[in-house]
Amino acid sequence: MNGGFFASRWVPCPPHVQDADAGLARGFRAAAVAAGIKPSGGIDVGLLVCDAPDVVSAARFTRSGVLAAPVVVCQEHAQLGALRVVAANAGNANAATGEAGLEVALAMQQAAADAVDVEADRVAVASTGVIGVPLDGELVAAGLAEAAGELHSSGDEEFTEAISTTDAFPKRASLSVTLPSGTVRLSAQAKGAGMIQPNFATMLCFVQTDAALERETAELLLSVCVKRSFDRISVDGQLSTNDTVILQCSGASGVHVAPESDDELALGEALDALLRMLAVMIVRDGEGSKRIGRVVVRGGDDEGVERAARAIANSPLVKCALHGADPNWGRIAQAVGAALPDSAPLSLVIAIEGITVCSDGAAADYDLAALNAAAAGVEIEYVIGLPGDGAETEVFFSDLSHEYVTINADYTT
C-alpha cells in the first residue's frame, strides 16, 4: 500500500509526485469561519482566492435535473474560464429553494466579490447540506466578509472543514509535481460521504495549481480526470443537486504547461492520481463505511459492462455482504443477471481478491478459508468476466453499514 496521501493500492503515486508541506499551491489563499449555518455549529463558510488576475479555470457540475441555485449561478460564469474566487458554505445546499434561492446565490457571489475586490463574474459559489431549506444570505455574507480578513496560504485546512457535512475525516492534499520544465504544486480540498453516485456525487472538490495552463488544456485535463475518478464512484447510487469540481491555475510557479507536451502528460498523470485518490477517500468515508470495493467488469460491450458494474456497486445485498466480510458471490451473480436480462445462459466469471469463485456460470473449486481471509480486508476487489472482449470498466463503492442508516434516518432531525 502506498504511503502518505496515496493510501490505497488502487491509486499508485506517480514517480514524479511527492507529498508536499501542507498548504495551498502558490498564488492562493483561503480562510473559513463559523457563520451560524450548520445547526451543530462549527466552521461553515469558506473563501478561497487566487491572487493572479490572469487565472485560468475549468469546472464540471452535476447533471441532475434539479440543480441547486449555486450550480445555476456558477455554470454561467464558469464558461469564461477565469474564476478567481470560490465562496462556499456547508449546512445548507440552497437547493429546491426557487427564485429566492437564486437571489441568495447571486448575493453570495456579490458578497464574496466585494469582500476581496474582484468582479462578481469571477466568483464561483458552492453550497452543500440539507435540501429544500432557505439559506440565510445575511449569515453567509457576514461570514465571507470576516473570512476575507483572515486569508492565508495555509488556509486549506479550515476551508476543507467549511465544506464538510457528514464527512468523518478531511479530504485534502498538497503535492509537489516534477515536470520536465520545472516543479509545480497541486493542492485540493474535497467533501463527500453520502448521496454519492455519478454523474458525480454529493461532492465538492476544489483543485489549485501554480502551473500556467491555457484554458483548453485545463478543460481537457479536468474532463478526462473527472471521468476516471468522481464519475467512477458510488456510495448509495444517489445523484446530488450540488456537485461541483473546479480547477484553478495561478501560473505563480512560472512553469508553462504547453498543449500536447511532456509537461501536459506529466501534470495530467498527477491530476489523475490526485482526483482518483480523493474519489476513493469519498467512498471510504461512505457515512459509516467499514470496507470499500472495486468492481472491474471485462468483456461484452460498453453498455453491458457499465450496467453490470453499477448493478454490483449499488446492490444492497452485495454492499451488506461487503460490510460483513461475507464473500457471498451468489449476490454478485444475481446482480449481474438482473442487469443483463434475457442473456441466459450467461458464461460468467467472478473472482474475489484474485480467487476465482465462479467459472462459466457455475461454482469453481476454491479454498473457502483463503476466500474468507481475503474478504476480511478493508479494500476488496471483484473482477467480473462477461462473454466477449474489448470492453472494460470499473466502479469504486462502499459497503452498507448500520451507521449509514442511522445517519440518514436522523439527517434533518
C-alpha positions in Angstrom: 0.0 0.0 0.0 1.2 3.5 -0.8 2.2 5.8 2.0 1.2 9.4 2.6 -1.7 10.8 0.7 -1.8 7.9 -1.7 -3.1 5.4 0.8 -4.8 2.9 -1.5 -3.3 0.1 -3.5 -5.7 1.1 -6.3 -4.2 4.5 -6.8 -0.4 4.3 -7.1 1.6 7.5 -6.6 3.3 8.6 -9.9 7.1 8.6 -9.6 7.3 12.3 -10.3 4.7 13.2 -7.5 5.5 13.6 -3.8 3.7 14.8 -0.7 4.4 18.5 -0.1 4.2 20.6 3.0 0.7 21.4 4.0 -0.8 24.5 2.4 -2.1 25.8 -0.9 -0.3 26.0 -4.3 1.5 29.3 -4.8 -0.8 32.2 -5.6 -3.7 31.0 -3.5 -5.0 32.0 -0.1 -8.0 30.7 1.9 -9.9 31.1 5.2 -13.1 29.9 6.8 -15.3 30.9 9.7 -18.3 29.8 11.7 -21.2 31.8 10.4 -24.0 30.0 12.2 -25.3 28.0 9.2 -24.6 24.5 10.4 -27.2 23.6 13.1 -24.5 21.8 15.0 -22.2 24.8 14.9 -18.6 24.9 13.7 -16.9 26.3 10.6 -19.3 26.6 7.7 -18.3 29.4 5.4 -15.1 29.3 3.4 -13.4 31.7 1.0 -10.6 30.7 -1.4 -8.8 33.4 -3.6 -6.3 33.2 -6.4 -4.1 36.3 -6.3 -3.3 36.1 -10.0 -5.6 38.3 -12.1 -5.0 36.2 -15.2 -6.0 32.9 -13.5 -7.2 30.1 -15.8 -10.0 27.8 -14.6 -12.1 24.8 -15.6 -15.2 23.4 -13.9 -17.6 20.5 -14.0 -21.1 20.2 -12.4 -23.8 17.7 -11.6 -26.2 16.7 -14.4 -29.1 16.4 -12.1 -32.5 17.6 -13.3 -32.8 19.5 -10.1 -29.9 22.0 -9.9 -29.1 23.8 -6.8 -29.1 27.6 -7.0 -25.3 28.0 -6.7 -24.7 25.5 -9.5 -27.1 27.5 -11.8 -25.2 30.7 -10.9 -21.7 29.1 -11.2 -22.3 27.3 -14.5 -22.9 30.6 -16.3 -19.7 32.3 -15.2 -17.5 29.1 -15.3 -17.7 29.3 -19.1 -15.3 32.3 -19.0 -12.5 30.1 -17.6 -11.3 32.8 -15.3 -12.7 32.1 -11.9 -10.5 33.7 -9.2 -12.6 33.1 -6.1 -14.5 30.3 -4.6 -17.2 31.1 -1.9 -18.6 28.0 -0.2 -20.8 27.0 2.7 -21.9 23.8 4.4 -25.0 23.2 6.4 -27.5 24.2 3.7 -27.5 23.2 0.0 -29.6 26.1 -1.2 -31.3 23.5 -3.5 -35.0 23.3 -4.3 -35.4 26.9 -3.0 -36.8 28.5 -6.1 -36.3 32.1 -7.2 -35.4 33.1 -3.6 -32.6 30.6 -3.6 -31.2 32.1 -6.8 -31.2 35.5 -5.3 -29.3 34.3 -2.3 -26.7 32.6 -4.5 -26.3 35.8 -6.5 -26.0 37.8 -3.3 -23.4 35.3 -2.0 -21.4 35.8 -5.2 -21.6 39.6 -4.9 -20.7 39.5 -1.2 -17.5 37.5 -2.0 -16.6 39.8 -4.9 -17.0 42.8 -2.6 -15.0 41.2 0.2 -11.9 40.7 -2.0 -12.5 43.4 -4.6 -12.9 41.3 -7.8 -15.6 41.2 -10.4 -18.7 39.1 -9.5 -18.5 37.1 -12.7 -15.1 35.8 -11.5 -16.6 34.3 -8.3 -17.7 30.7 -8.0 -20.3 29.8 -5.4 -20.9 26.3 -3.9 -23.2 25.0 -1.2 -23.8 21.7 0.5 -26.1 20.4 3.2 -29.8 19.9 3.6 -32.0 20.4 0.5 -35.3 22.4 0.5 -34.5 24.8 3.3 -33.9 28.5 2.6 -30.3 29.6 3.1 -29.7 32.7 5.2 -27.9 35.0 2.8 -27.0 37.6 5.5 -25.2 35.0 7.6 -23.2 33.9 4.5 -22.3 37.5 3.6 -21.1 38.2 7.1 -19.1 35.1 7.1 -17.4 35.9 3.8 -16.6 39.4 4.9 -15.0 38.0 8.1 -13.1 35.3 6.2 -11.7 37.9 3.7 -9.7 39.4 6.6 -8.1 36.1 7.5 -6.9 34.8 4.2 -3.6 33.0 4.3 -1.6 30.5 2.2 -2.2 27.7 4.7 -5.9 28.2 5.0 -6.8 24.9 3.2 -7.4 23.0 6.4 -10.2 25.3 7.7 -11.5 25.7 4.1 -11.9 21.9 3.9 -13.8 22.0 7.2 -16.1 24.7 5.9 -17.3 22.4 3.0 -17.8 19.3 5.1 -21.1 17.9 6.3 -21.3 14.3 7.4 -17.7 13.7 6.4 -15.9 11.6 9.0 -12.4 12.9 8.0 -10.9 15.7 5.9 -10.1 15.1 2.3 -7.3 17.4 1.1 -3.9 17.2 -0.4 -0.7 19.2 -1.1 1.5 17.7 -3.7 4.8 18.5 -5.4 4.9 17.6 -9.1 8.2 17.4 -11.0 7.6 18.3 -14.7 10.2 18.3 -17.4 10.2 22.1 -17.4 10.2 22.6 -13.6 8.4 21.8 -10.3 4.8 22.8 -9.6 2.4 22.2 -6.9 -1.1 20.8 -6.7 -3.4 21.3 -3.8 -7.0 20.2 -3.4 -9.9 20.2 -0.9 -12.9 17.9 -1.2 -16.0 16.7 0.6 -18.4 13.8 0.2 -19.7 10.9 2.1 -23.3 10.2 1.2 -25.7 10.8 -1.7 -22.9 9.6 -3.9 -23.2 8.4 -7.5 -22.1 9.9 -10.8 -22.6 11.8 -12.7 -20.8 12.8 -9.8 -21.9 12.6 -6.2 -22.8 14.9 -3.3 -19.4 16.2 -3.5 -17.4 19.4 -3.9 -13.8 19.4 -5.0 -11.6 22.4 -5.5 -8.1 22.0 -7.0 -5.4 24.6 -7.3 -2.1 24.5 -9.2 0.6 27.1 -9.6 1.4 25.9 -13.1 0.4 28.1 -16.0 -2.1 26.4 -18.3 -4.1 27.5 -21.3 -7.8 27.3 -20.9 -8.2 24.5 -23.4 -5.5 22.5 -21.6 -7.2 23.0 -18.2 -10.6 21.9 -19.6 -9.1 18.8 -21.2 -7.2 17.6 -18.2 -10.1 18.2 -15.8 -12.6 16.5 -18.1 -10.5 13.4 -18.6 -9.6 13.1 -14.9 -13.1 13.6 -13.6 -14.3 10.8 -15.9 -11.7 8.5 -14.3 -12.3 9.5 -10.7 -15.6 11.1 -9.5 -17.6 9.5 -12.3 -16.5 6.1 -11.1 -17.7 6.1 -7.5 -20.9 5.1 -5.7 -21.9 5.1 -2.0 -25.6 4.8 -2.4 -26.5 5.3 -6.0 -28.0 8.7 -5.4 -27.3 11.7 -7.6 -26.9 15.0 -5.9 -28.1 18.5 -6.8 -24.9 20.4 -5.9 -21.9 18.6 -7.3 -19.1 20.9 -8.3 -15.4 20.5 -9.3 -13.3 23.5 -10.1 -9.6 23.6 -11.2 -7.8 26.9 -10.9 -4.3 27.6 -12.3 -2.4 30.6 -11.0 0.8 30.3 -13.0 2.7 31.6 -10.0 5.4 28.9 -10.4 6.5 30.4 -13.8 6.2 26.9 -15.4 4.1 27.0 -18.5 2.4 23.7 -19.5 2.1 23.8 -23.2 -0.6 21.8 -25.0 0.4 18.3 -26.2 3.7 18.5 -24.3 5.6 16.2 -21.9 4.7 18.7 -19.2 1.0 18.3 -20.0 1.3 14.5 -19.8 3.1 14.6 -16.5 0.7 17.1 -15.0 -2.2 15.1 -16.3 -0.9 11.9 -14.6 -0.5 13.8 -11.3 -4.0 15.3 -11.5 -5.5 12.0 -12.4 -3.9 10.3 -9.4 -4.9 13.2 -7.1 -8.6 13.0 -8.1 -8.8 9.2 -8.1 -7.4 9.2 -4.5 -9.9 11.8 -3.4 -12.6 9.7 -5.0 -11.5 6.6 -3.1 -11.4 8.7 0.1 -15.0 9.8 -0.5 -16.1 6.1 -1.0 -14.0 5.1 2.1 -15.9 7.7 4.2 -19.3 6.4 2.9 -21.2 7.6 6.0 -20.2 4.7 8.3 -18.3 2.6 5.7 -16.1 -0.1 7.1 -14.9 -1.6 3.8 -14.8 -0.4 0.2 -14.9 -2.4 -3.0 -13.6 -2.0 -6.5 -15.5 -3.9 -9.2 -13.9 -4.4 -12.6 -16.0 -5.8 -15.4 -14.5 -7.0 -18.7 -15.9 -8.4 -21.9 -19.2 -7.8 -23.6 -19.8 -4.3 -24.8 -19.5 -0.8 -23.2 -23.2 -0.7 -22.2 -23.2 -4.2 -20.8 -20.1 -3.8 -18.6 -21.3 -0.5 -17.3 -24.7 -1.8 -16.3 -23.2 -4.9 -14.6 -20.6 -2.8 -12.7 -23.3 -0.3 -11.5 -25.6 -3.2 -10.5 -23.0 -4.8 -8.3 -21.8 -1.5 -6.8 -25.4 -0.4 -5.9 -26.8 -3.7 -4.8 -27.8 -3.5 -1.1 -27.1 -7.3 -0.9 -23.6 -7.0 -2.2 -22.9 -3.9 -0.1 -24.2 -5.7 3.1 -22.0 -8.7 2.3 -19.0 -6.4 1.8 -19.7 -4.8 5.2 -19.8 -8.2 6.9 -16.8 -9.6 5.1 -19.0 -12.2 3.7 -17.7 -13.4 0.2 -21.2 -14.4 -0.9 -20.6 -14.4 -4.6 -24.1 -15.5 -5.4 -25.2 -12.0 -4.7 -22.8 -10.7 -7.3 -24.1 -13.3 -9.8 -27.7 -12.2 -9.1 -26.8 -8.5 -9.6 -25.2 -9.2 -13.0 -28.1 -11.3 -14.1 -30.6 -8.6 -13.2 -28.5 -6.0 -15.0 -28.3 -8.2 -18.2 -31.8 -9.7 -18.6 -32.5 -12.2 -21.4 -28.8 -13.0 -21.7 -29.0 -16.6 -20.4 -27.1 -18.8 -20.3 -24.5 -16.3 -19.3 -20.9 -17.6 -19.2 -20.0 -15.6 -16.1 -16.6 -15.5 -14.4 -16.3 -14.0 -10.9 -13.1 -13.5 -8.9 -12.8 -12.0 -5.4 -9.4 -10.8 -4.4 -7.9 -12.9 -7.2 -9.7 -16.1 -6.1 -12.0 -17.4 -8.9 -15.3 -18.4 -7.3 -17.4 -18.8 -10.4 -16.3 -20.0 -13.8 -18.5 -20.4 -16.9 -21.6 -19.5 -14.8 -21.0 -22.2 -12.2 -19.2 -22.6 -8.9 -15.5 -23.0 -9.2 -13.2 -25.1 -7.0 -11.7 -22.7 -4.5 -10.2 -22.6 -0.9 -13.0 -21.2 1.3 -10.7 -20.4 4.2 -8.5 -18.4 1.9 -11.5 -16.6 0.4 -12.8 -15.7 3.9 -9.5 -14.3 4.9 -9.2 -12.3 1.7 -12.8 -10.9 2.2 -11.8 -9.6 5.7 -9.6 -6.8 4.3 -10.6 -3.1 4.0 -10.2 -3.0 0.2 -11.9 -5.8 -1.7 -11.6 -6.2 -5.4 -14.2 -8.0 -7.6 -13.3 -8.9 -11.2 -16.2 -10.0 -13.4 -15.8 -11.6 -16.8 -18.6 -11.5 -19.4 -18.6 -13.3 -22.8 -16.7 -11.4 -25.4 -13.9 -9.0 -25.2 -13.0 -5.4 -25.9 -14.9 -3.6 -23.1 -13.9 -2.8 -19.6 -15.0 -0.5 -16.7 -14.5 0.0 -13.0 -16.5 1.4 -10.1 -15.4 2.1 -6.6 -18.1 1.6 -4.0 -18.7 1.5 -0.2 -20.4 -1.1 1.9 -23.8 -0.6 3.6 -23.5 -0.2 7.3 -25.8 0.3 10.3 -24.3 3.7 10.8 -25.3 4.7 7.2 -28.9 4.0 8.1 -28.6 5.9 11.3 -27.0 9.0 9.8 -29.6 9.3 7.0 -32.6 8.4 9.2 -31.6 11.4 11.5 -30.2 13.8 8.9 -32.7 16.6 9.4 -33.9 15.7 12.9 
